[in-house]
Amino acid sequence: MQQKIPITIHLEGEGVKDGSILLEDLVPALQGFSSAYGKLASSYSQNLNHKIRIESFVPGSFLVHLYTTVMEHQDAIQATANLMTVAGGGSAVAYKVIDLIVKTIQAKKHIKNQPYTQQNNYNDSNVVIINADNLELAIPLEVYQIIKEKNIDNDLNKLVSIIDNENIEKLSIGYEKEDEKIVESVDNKEKKFFDIDNETVSETKETWITCKINSLTKTTNRGRAYLPDGSQVGFKLVTETPENLYKHFIHKGWVKMYCKAKLDENLKPLELDVYDMEDLNAELPFGTNNETIK
């Protein structure tokens, strides 16, 4: 039996007023939400099958299953948890995981990426977070552990990476639980609270990286590229004359990017700061998945 739990991720700003959004901006946000959900769900439901995909859409909404990712684009994302139900009920687990994600967002907004202290409330198993402004927020012990261990910091950073000062000003996550509508948002002033510290992210020296360009937005000089293993990575042109590199985006094959790469704790590239490019005319000397890289 399959159960569906509707979740809405809504976007606001000039960049979505026409009902569309740049795919290279949307992909990291979807990946961030999916990864955060997957990490937490695996802790509570080893016997459940959790996946994510966009099911369909109407103007202004994404309809997404927690199933397999299939991208569309509009100015809101409607997510639906689609779980294989086993003992204990899949919907209960899905709601718990979504609650944890939203409450972690609330807590990080409260902490503001600054030092904080905590007090245990043994009466209700909550932890009281006292931020740098001496304001208190009670959160479940599980959320405190997520904050302390930084389990989904990279994922939440990806989720809010779509927010900027020009196109996307605000991102909101909303869902209904027991007839109560829950909405939590992050705006462009709060985005910095989700920045990743240097302990989590490392940066390479300037080096050449082989990839295949997927897209570029000239207004922001940002885009997406495929790596040889089939995964995607975001990049931005940081040279003083980015227009000199535009010619490489009509190249259908592989290119070399001279760049610095930001890596997560697993040494997987998060983003490339690109200084120069060269076209590669020959195919790569190692195998690639042609069904993944097109």
C-alpha positions in Angstrom: 0.0 0.0 0.0 1.3 3.4 -0.9 0.6 6.6 1.1 1.0 10.2 -0.1 1.9 13.2 2.1 1.6 16.6 0.3 4.5 19.0 0.9 4.7 22.4 -0.7 8.1 24.1 -1.3 7.1 27.6 -2.5 9.4 30.2 -4.1 8.9 33.9 -4.2 10.8 36.6 -6.2 11.2 38.3 -9.5 12.8 35.2 -11.0 9.6 33.1 -10.7 6.9 35.7 -11.4 6.4 34.2 -14.9 5.7 30.8 -13.4 9.0 29.3 -14.3 12.4 28.8 -12.7 15.9 28.1 -14.0 16.6 24.4 -13.8 20.2 24.8 -12.8 18.9 26.8 -9.8 16.2 24.3 -8.9 18.3 21.1 -9.0 20.5 21.8 -6.0 17.4 22.7 -3.9 15.7 19.5 -4.8 18.9 17.5 -4.2 19.3 19.2 -0.8 15.7 18.4 0.3 16.0 14.8 -1.0 19.3 14.2 0.7 18.2 15.6 4.0 15.1 13.5 3.9 17.0 10.3 2.9 19.6 10.7 5.7 17.0 11.1 8.4 14.5 8.6 7.0 17.2 5.8 7.0 17.5 6.3 10.8 13.9 5.6 11.4 12.6 3.3 8.7 15.1 0.7 7.4 12.1 -1.4 6.3 10.5 1.4 4.3 11.2 2.4 0.7 11.5 6.2 0.4 12.1 7.9 -2.9 11.4 11.3 -4.5 10.2 12.4 -7.9 8.2 15.2 -9.4 4.8 13.7 -10.3 3.1 16.5 -12.2 2.5 20.2 -11.9 0.0 22.9 -12.2 0.7 26.6 -12.6 2.6 27.7 -9.5 3.1 24.2 -8.0 5.4 21.2 -8.2 3.8 17.8 -7.5 6.6 15.6 -6.2 6.6 12.1 -4.8 9.2 10.9 -2.3 10.0 8.4 -5.1 12.4 9.1 -8.0 13.4 12.6 -9.1 12.0 13.8 -12.4 12.4 17.6 -13.0 9.9 20.1 -14.2 9.9 23.8 -13.4 7.5 26.3 -11.8 7.6 28.8 -9.0 6.6 26.4 -6.3 7.3 22.7 -5.6 4.5 20.4 -4.4 6.2 17.4 -2.8 4.4 14.2 -1.9 5.7 11.5 0.3 5.1 8.2 -1.5 6.1 5.3 0.9 5.7 1.5 0.9 3.8 1.0 4.1 5.0 -1.7 6.5 4.6 -2.3 10.3 4.3 1.0 12.1 2.9 2.9 9.2 5.0 4.7 6.5 3.1 8.0 6.9 4.0 8.3 10.6 7.7 7.9 9.7 7.4 10.4 6.8 5.7 13.0 9.0 8.4 12.5 11.6 11.2 13.1 9.1 9.6 16.2 7.6 9.0 17.5 11.1 12.7 17.0 11.9 13.8 18.9 8.8 11.4 21.8 9.5 12.4 22.1 13.1 16.0 21.9 12.2 15.5 24.9 9.9 13.7 26.7 12.7 16.6 26.0 15.1 19.3 27.1 12.6 17.4 30.4 12.1 17.3 30.8 15.9 21.0 30.1 16.3 21.9 32.4 13.4 25.3 30.6 12.9 26.5 32.1 16.2 27.6 30.5 19.5 24.8 29.3 21.7 24.2 27.5 25.0 21.6 24.8 25.8 19.6 23.6 28.8 18.0 20.2 29.1 14.3 20.1 30.0 13.9 16.7 31.6 10.1 17.1 31.9 9.4 16.9 28.2 12.7 15.7 26.7 13.3 19.0 25.0 16.5 21.0 24.8 16.3 24.8 25.3 18.6 26.7 22.9 19.7 30.1 24.1 21.1 32.1 21.2 23.6 35.0 21.2 20.7 37.4 21.6 19.7 35.6 24.8 16.5 34.3 23.3 15.2 30.8 24.0 13.8 28.1 21.7 12.7 24.7 22.9 13.5 21.9 20.4 13.2 18.1 20.6 16.3 16.3 21.7 16.5 14.7 18.2 16.7 18.1 16.5 19.4 19.2 18.9 21.4 16.1 18.0 21.0 16.9 14.3 22.2 20.5 14.9 25.2 19.4 17.1 26.3 16.6 14.7 25.7 18.7 11.6 24.0 15.7 9.9 22.2 17.7 7.3 24.0 21.0 7.2 25.3 20.4 3.6 21.8 19.5 2.5 20.0 22.5 4.0 22.7 24.7 2.5 21.9 23.2 -0.9 18.1 23.6 -0.2 18.5 27.4 0.4 21.2 27.9 -2.3 18.4 28.9 -4.7 17.7 32.1 -2.6 19.5 35.3 -3.7 18.9 39.0 -3.7 17.7 39.3 -7.3 15.6 36.3 -8.4 14.5 34.2 -5.5 13.9 36.1 -2.3 12.1 33.5 -0.2 11.6 29.7 0.1 8.9 28.2 2.1 8.1 24.6 3.1 4.5 23.8 4.0 2.5 20.7 4.8 -0.6 19.7 6.8 -0.5 17.4 9.8 -3.6 16.5 11.8 -5.6 19.3 10.2 -2.8 21.8 11.2 -1.1 23.7 8.4 2.7 24.0 9.1 4.8 26.5 7.1 8.4 27.4 7.6 10.3 29.9 5.4 13.8 31.2 4.8 14.4 34.6 3.1 17.5 36.2 1.6 18.4 37.8 5.0 18.3 34.4 6.7 20.1 32.4 4.1 23.5 33.1 5.7 22.4 31.2 8.8 22.7 28.0 6.7 26.3 28.7 5.5 28.6 25.8 6.0 31.7 26.3 8.1 35.3 25.6 7.1 35.3 22.4 9.1 32.7 20.9 6.8 33.8 22.3 3.5 37.3 22.1 2.0 38.6 23.8 -1.1 41.1 22.6 -3.6 43.9 24.6 -5.1 43.4 25.9 -8.7 43.4 22.8 -10.9 41.9 21.5 -14.2 38.7 19.5 -14.0 37.1 17.7 -16.9 33.3 18.0 -17.3 30.5 18.5 -19.8 28.5 21.7 -19.7 24.8 21.3 -19.2 23.6 24.9 -18.9 24.7 28.5 -18.2 22.7 31.6 -17.1 24.6 34.7 -18.4 22.8 37.1 -16.1 24.3 35.3 -13.1 27.3 33.6 -14.8 26.2 30.4 -13.0 25.4 27.0 -14.5 25.5 23.2 -14.1 27.9 20.7 -15.5 28.2 16.9 -15.6 31.3 15.2 -14.1 32.7 12.0 -15.7 30.9 9.8 -13.1 27.6 11.2 -14.3 26.9 13.4 -11.3 26.2 17.1 -11.6 27.9 20.1 -10.0 27.2 23.8 -10.0 29.7 26.3 -11.2 30.2 30.0 -11.5 32.5 32.0 -13.7 34.7 34.1 -11.4 37.0 35.6 -14.0 36.9 39.4 -14.6 35.8 38.8 -18.2 33.3 35.9 -18.1 32.0 36.8 -21.5 35.3 35.5 -23.0 34.3 32.0 -21.8 30.8 32.0 -23.4 32.1 30.5 -26.6 32.8 27.2 -24.8 29.1 26.7 -24.1 28.3 25.9 -27.7 30.8 23.0 -27.5 28.9 19.7 -27.4 31.7 17.6 -26.0 33.9 17.6 -22.9 35.7 20.7 -21.6 38.4 21.3 -19.1 37.7 24.0 -16.4 40.5 25.7 -14.6 38.9 26.2 -11.2 38.8 25.8 -7.5 36.4 23.2 -6.2 34.5 23.3 -2.9 34.2 19.8 -1.5 31.9 18.4 1.1 32.9 16.1 4.0 33.0 13.2 1.5 35.3 15.1 -0.9 32.5 15.4 -3.4 32.5 18.7 -5.4 29.8 21.1 -4.2 30.6 24.0 -6.6 33.3 25.1 -9.0 34.8 28.6 -9.2 35.9 28.7 -12.8 38.7 30.9 -14.1 39.3 29.5 -17.6 38.1 26.8 -20.0 39.5 24.7 -22.9 37.5 22.5 -25.3 38.4 18.8 -25.5 38.0 17.4 -29.0 38.5 13.8 -28.2 36.3 11.5 -26.2 37.4 10.8 -22.6 39.8 7.8 -22.3 37.7 6.2 -19.7 34.1 4.9 -19.8 31.1 6.9 -19.1 27.4 6.2 -18.7 25.9 7.4 -21.9 22.4 7.1 -20.5 23.3 9.5 -17.7 25.4 12.0 -19.6 23.8 13.4 -22.7 
